[in-house]
Amino acid sequence: MKNIYLIGFMGTGKTTVGKILADEFKMKFVDTDKLVEEMTGRTISEIFEESSEEDFRKFETDVLREITEEKGMIVSTGGGIVVTRGNLELMKNSGFVFTLIADAATIHERLKKDDTCRPLLEVEEPLDEIKRLLFERAAFYINAHHIIETSDITPREAADQIIAILREELSK
């Protein structure tokens, strides 16, 4: 099967939904952020602190290029992977791309409960930054093959929606 890519803002459920899908389809699950950390031997925070967001985006694209050469993976991507020219096209050409979307307030609440370091949200007003980044990235997120709204559903329900769509796509 082609790869299944989950794109969208942090806190929309990409990793959790991706793991459910990997179990369901018996496919390998990969997270581009984790692969960048493995490739560089540094955490995302360290890359942002010691280098730059631009360097991180280059590493992210390198990892994505490797992934697109393989098949049969569920791929959870970093929220900003789509801002690098060509990345969305790489994903769309090698698999099914699903945007997981949620409203800014829901994302903010979810991220407050998550102890994962989020360098882009280490600002005075994280909710305002979430809104700004969502607006900035919306033009990319809407160009996925499918969009799943996750604000008011569980990760299992989001995965079930994706499964239904994929079964329909694969039966054509």
C-alpha positions in Angstrom: 0.0 0.0 0.0 1.1 3.6 -0.6 2.2 5.6 2.4 -0.4 7.4 4.5 0.7 10.9 5.5 -0.8 12.8 8.4 -0.2 16.5 8.3 -1.6 19.3 10.4 -0.8 21.6 13.3 0.8 20.2 16.5 -1.8 19.0 18.9 -4.3 17.8 16.2 -3.6 14.1 17.0 -1.2 13.0 14.2 0.9 10.8 16.3 -1.9 9.1 18.2 -4.1 8.6 15.1 -1.0 7.4 13.2 -0.3 4.7 15.7 -3.9 3.5 15.6 -3.8 3.4 11.8 -0.5 1.5 11.9 -2.0 -1.1 14.2 -5.1 -1.4 12.0 -3.3 -1.7 8.7 -0.3 -3.6 10.1 2.0 -0.9 8.7 5.2 0.7 10.0 4.6 4.0 11.9 7.2 6.7 11.6 7.3 10.3 12.9 9.4 12.8 10.9 10.3 14.7 14.0 11.7 11.6 15.7 13.6 10.7 12.5 15.2 14.2 12.3 16.3 13.7 16.0 17.8 10.3 15.1 19.5 11.6 12.0 21.1 14.7 13.8 21.6 13.2 17.2 19.9 16.3 18.6 16.4 17.1 19.9 14.2 19.5 18.0 14.7 22.1 20.7 18.5 21.7 20.4 18.3 22.1 16.6 16.3 25.3 17.0 18.6 26.7 19.7 22.0 25.7 18.2 21.1 26.1 14.5 17.8 27.5 13.2 14.3 26.7 12.1 15.7 26.8 8.5 18.2 24.1 9.3 15.5 22.0 10.9 13.3 22.4 7.8 16.2 21.1 5.6 16.6 18.1 7.9 12.9 17.5 7.8 12.9 17.6 4.0 15.9 15.2 3.8 14.0 12.7 6.0 10.8 13.1 4.0 12.7 12.4 0.7 13.9 9.1 2.2 10.4 8.2 3.4 8.8 8.8 0.0 11.1 6.2 -1.6 9.4 3.5 0.5 5.9 2.2 0.7 3.6 0.8 3.4 4.2 3.4 6.1 2.0 5.6 8.3 3.8 8.9 8.5 3.2 11.5 11.2 4.8 14.8 10.1 5.9 17.9 11.9 3.2 20.6 11.7 5.4 22.9 9.6 6.6 20.3 7.1 4.2 21.7 4.5 5.7 25.2 4.4 8.8 24.0 2.6 8.2 24.2 -1.1 7.8 20.8 -2.7 7.2 18.7 0.5 3.4 18.5 0.1 3.8 17.4 -3.5 6.3 14.7 -2.5 3.7 13.3 -0.1 0.8 13.6 -2.5 2.8 11.8 -5.2 3.8 8.9 -3.0 0.7 8.3 -0.9 -2.5 9.5 0.7 -2.3 12.8 2.6 -4.7 13.6 5.4 -4.8 16.9 7.2 -5.9 16.7 10.8 -7.3 20.0 11.8 -8.6 21.5 15.1 -9.6 24.9 16.3 -6.9 27.1 18.0 -8.5 26.9 21.4 -8.7 23.1 21.3 -5.0 22.9 20.2 -4.0 25.3 22.9 -5.8 23.2 25.6 -4.3 20.0 24.3 -0.7 21.4 24.2 -1.0 22.7 27.8 -1.5 19.1 28.9 1.4 17.9 26.8 5.0 18.1 28.1 6.6 17.8 24.7 8.8 20.8 24.0 7.4 23.0 21.2 10.0 25.6 20.3 7.6 27.6 18.1 5.2 28.1 21.0 7.8 29.3 23.5 6.3 32.8 23.3 4.5 35.1 25.6 1.0 34.4 24.1 1.0 30.8 22.8 -2.7 31.0 21.8 -2.1 34.0 19.6 0.9 32.2 18.0 -1.2 29.1 17.3 -3.8 31.3 15.6 -1.1 33.1 13.5 0.6 29.8 12.5 -2.7 28.1 11.6 -3.6 31.1 9.4 -0.2 31.0 7.8 -0.3 27.3 7.1 -4.0 27.0 6.2 -3.3 27.3 2.4 -1.1 24.3 2.7 -3.3 22.2 4.9 -6.3 22.5 2.7 -4.5 21.0 -0.2 -4.3 17.5 1.3 -6.3 14.7 -0.3 -8.7 14.7 2.7 -9.3 16.8 5.9 -10.3 15.4 9.2 -11.7 17.8 11.9 -10.4 16.5 15.2 -11.6 19.2 17.7 -14.6 17.2 19.0 -13.7 13.6 18.3 -11.4 11.0 19.8 -8.3 9.8 18.0 -10.1 6.5 17.5 -12.9 8.3 15.7 -10.5 10.2 13.6 -8.7 7.0 12.6 -12.0 5.4 11.8 -12.9 8.2 9.4 -9.5 7.8 7.7 -10.0 4.0 7.5 -13.4 4.4 5.9 -12.0 6.9 3.3 -9.1 4.6 2.5 -11.3 1.6 2.1 -13.4 3.5 -0.3 -10.4 4.9 -2.2 -8.8 1.4 -2.4 -12.0 -0.2 -3.7 -12.1 2.1 -6.7 
